[in-house]
Amino acid sequence: QVQLVESGGGLVQAGGSLRLSCASSGSLFNFYTMGWYRQAPGKERELVADITVSGTTNYADSVKGRFPISRDAAKNTVYLQMNSLKTEDPAVYYCKASLHTRQYWGQGPQVTVSS
């Protein structure tokens, strides 16, 4: 079982930055692909970015160049640095760990952007 604890959400002005963190319990962090997803009201949950064990990254077109994802194996933590936030970025942001058919989700911090 993997538990994911997220932090770093909040309110920021458009153009500002926030960093989300997702700390994973257990000793298998280095085997999981880690990702960030978001869900805005009335919309489906969508992939924001993910990163494999080897460090290969994948981004949604809407955040490329703005939201770098990274992972720290020593801390069992994955980060999402959100820069140049836009008014279309507000959502609940969820951390996900996946390995084959196993999937674990965090609780989802809220990110709000004011204009």
C-alpha positions in Angstrom: 0.0 0.0 0.0 1.2 3.5 -0.9 0.1 6.6 0.8 0.6 10.0 -0.9 0.5 13.2 1.1 0.4 16.4 -0.9 1.1 20.0 0.1 1.7 23.4 -1.5 -1.7 24.3 -2.8 -3.3 27.7 -2.2 -4.2 31.0 -3.7 -1.9 32.9 -6.0 -2.2 35.8 -8.4 -2.1 35.2 -12.2 1.5 35.2 -13.3 2.7 33.9 -9.9 4.1 30.5 -8.9 3.3 27.7 -6.6 5.1 24.4 -5.9 3.2 21.3 -5.1 4.9 18.4 -3.3 3.8 14.8 -3.0 5.5 12.6 -0.4 5.1 8.9 -0.8 5.2 6.3 2.0 6.8 2.9 1.6 10.0 1.8 0.0 8.8 1.3 -3.6 8.9 5.0 -4.6 11.7 4.3 -7.1 9.5 1.8 -9.0 6.5 4.0 -9.5 5.7 6.4 -12.3 4.6 9.6 -10.6 2.2 12.0 -12.0 0.1 15.1 -11.4 -3.5 15.4 -12.6 -6.0 18.1 -12.1 -9.8 18.4 -12.1 -11.6 21.7 -12.5 -15.4 22.0 -11.6 -17.5 20.4 -14.3 -14.5 18.9 -16.1 -12.9 15.6 -16.2 -9.7 14.8 -14.5 -6.7 15.4 -16.8 -3.0 14.6 -16.9 -0.8 17.6 -16.1 2.6 15.9 -16.1 4.2 12.7 -15.2 7.7 11.3 -14.7 9.0 7.8 -14.9 11.6 6.1 -12.7 14.2 6.9 -15.3 13.2 10.6 -15.3 11.4 10.7 -18.6 8.7 13.4 -18.5 5.5 14.0 -20.2 3.4 17.1 -20.2 0.0 18.3 -21.2 0.3 20.9 -24.0 -1.4 23.5 -21.8 1.5 23.4 -19.2 4.6 22.7 -21.3 7.3 25.1 -20.5 5.5 26.4 -17.3 5.1 23.4 -14.9 8.3 21.3 -14.7 7.9 18.0 -12.8 10.7 16.5 -10.8 11.3 13.7 -8.3 13.7 13.2 -5.4 14.3 9.6 -4.7 16.1 10.3 -1.4 12.9 12.0 -0.1 10.4 9.8 -1.9 8.8 13.0 -3.2 7.6 14.3 -6.5 7.3 18.0 -7.2 5.3 20.2 -9.6 6.7 23.7 -10.0 3.9 25.8 -11.3 5.1 29.0 -12.9 3.3 31.7 -14.9 0.0 30.6 -13.5 -3.1 31.5 -15.6 -6.7 31.9 -14.7 -7.4 28.6 -16.5 -5.2 26.7 -14.2 -7.3 26.6 -11.1 -8.3 23.0 -10.1 -7.8 20.3 -7.5 -4.4 18.9 -8.2 -4.0 15.2 -7.5 -0.8 13.2 -7.2 -0.8 9.7 -8.6 1.6 6.8 -8.2 1.3 4.0 -10.8 3.0 0.7 -11.4 1.5 -1.7 -13.8 -2.1 -2.1 -12.7 -1.6 -0.5 -9.3 -2.7 3.1 -8.9 -2.6 5.3 -5.8 -4.0 8.8 -5.5 -3.4 11.7 -3.1 -6.1 13.8 -1.5 -5.8 16.7 -3.9 -4.8 20.2 -2.8 -6.8 23.1 -4.3 -5.0 25.6 -6.5 -6.8 29.0 -7.0 -5.6 31.7 -9.3 -6.9 35.3 -9.0 -6.8 37.7 -11.9 
